[in-house]
Amino acid sequence: MRKAFFFGLLLLFSGCQKEKITISSKVSEAFYVENAGASMRVLVQGNTASKTFILFIHGGPGVSSYFYDTKYISQNIGDKYAIVYWDQRNAGASQGTTNGGNLHLDQMVEDLKKVIEVLKFRYGQDMSLFLLGHSFGGLLAADFVTRPGYQNMINGYIDVDGSHNYPLNDTLTRQALLTEGNYQISQERNINNWVPIISFCMSHKGNFSLEDSQQLETYATQAENYVDSIKHINIVNLILKYSIPDQIPLSALLCNLLYSEDSNFNKELAVTQFSSSLGIVTIPVLVLWGKFDFTCPRALGEDFYNRISSTDKNMVISDKSGHNMIFQDKKFFCDEVDAFVQNHK
């Protein structure tokens, strides 16, 4: 009886212990947000004392925020603001069951809302908060900001080569590949590499199947290697280089990625668009795009920019990047993000 009493007392006091939350100019702390069967990893890096937070919404689905947590970002914007790296459900180091029934945009928008609520609970309701969406993260962010009242939870949005309209995205990718491919061939550059890309695009002119869409994306990624103006990077090599020093859980990342790639979720995304609802967006917006992005072509960014109702908006193009500006033109990226956040925090 006495042992049970002391054990219960120990549980009582340990259960009442408050989690340590660091307010400092140099923070690195991770925690998990539980929602609808998923346990999602959130890493907060940088200057929480600034009361200004930038929440990264990573690409994918099923990739990870680990890849955005670079030394350059830490030294050039993480010193001024707090950077939040959120692993979406079934992505990165997030845990839980496979959650097949919950792997859809409605649930992921509610996940994002929950993460924002937890951040404000932990670090203060008076924080300034900015969303930064890249690639698929742009679709998720577009869904979020077009829901009534949700954009009021943030101070601004940064769209970095994001996709808000998958059917339009496929059409524009095909057009961009044809335009650049024909130009490169006219200059007698990488002809053998461009010919199969152009052949595929010429034989697939619309009404794209999921397999067509995936092949266009594959060609879009490959095409960046055939344009000399782009700073070429190898994502796989970057992952392997930093996996050990950054303690990246490669097995978890791989399992989540493989599950997400084979999920029916991709069939839903293939027909999803938010162009028609973007007029509701009135918050400050920065649109950053790579001139040679074939995965999410520049015209896609222009569609987003032209459709939002924000009076405070700006679109800036990087002349030397493709789809991964964060790595290909990192100074440009950090300078533009810094200036935008400074003006609107």
Steps between C-alpha positions, in 0.01 A plus 500: 500500500781742594686422177186562298451831682852625427481375140176691449655810657798472265269477199303799620801728533672376183177554309484858622850587387492765230697444183797731465446768238803707408477871422845593377694628201640152436255213538475146373212298641277231358157383610212301354150619421232233529198516272261241355730201540822674394789614716669773298854619569552874535851647529541862607838652417641848543384814676176443694564821696424690178132399531509447123457148360526360146322166460630287210244285318709244317450339162391149425269365611708274719834683486631684809589836648846363587627601156420869553692527825828620352795670662461797266138558604596470866772762462309742279139501618505264799709755688219756466187286519384159619477248216245221544554172315181291504489142374150438367312179580657199328812704427851541636534398864128516574355192666169322549317238298486513121192722531383415151151627572634830628751566224308770314509879468213574739680319780839650415356851509366425847844363592655830392243694701580285805875561460437877487283483812768303686771746397294793628425317824868424556659827393225759542185614326677827419746336259529598135461188287574447131432192290754394238378238255718319247379271218218281642520726806362774276186295434451435870556869579259608225234274651569649844490871408184462291296359789283766668688668784813285486723762338434721804716261705815611317677825410594403147571223253816420299440283193825339380449308175172370637216325318145622567344333194615151397311472167632841390843399632514201262399711202761766578773242565438350157515846339817596688677177405408543134612864490832443675565168328453641151723795586776278639487277191520806276821586684621140458516439875418166665303389194487132596355591841237741372367287212309245718360782714367686197369177350301424816359853519398494134314172546328610824312823438244501780258294711803370687470178697672468837778307327537777240521759776767304684702458179480876433631563850786255445595671174470842667751396764739352243473804272671722757819303438488592132497879544839659563354814658371305802713428803489122504451315827463137594237462771596137571864596556393781734289259703783250532750773585299641790310192615753399768605842641137620500372167636244465223287183551539366148297184561199699624532745211515220246204306641281810516599605149431158348159481667402849387611439142283189473201657672167579333565851631686573175185431296320765706780751449511445122162675460532758778515874431457821702529757221126566513503581874820706529309826483426466871869550586575853627803453727851610394652251256850447360531275193852366434565301184780336309528612138581143394246317715338237276337313790293805596554741209515875538157542337353307795641759739360776282156340514518496881627858515236637262207328669557601864334821619790613719598862442836430665653239273824452311639240260876464457682266261835328555695487173713202598269256673253233406261335745732508802586866551578440867813313387559644153483871588519504877612862542218624278252286694613615846527867402148508355345312793681723749382822333140378480485388862666820624233704325204305632589355839 
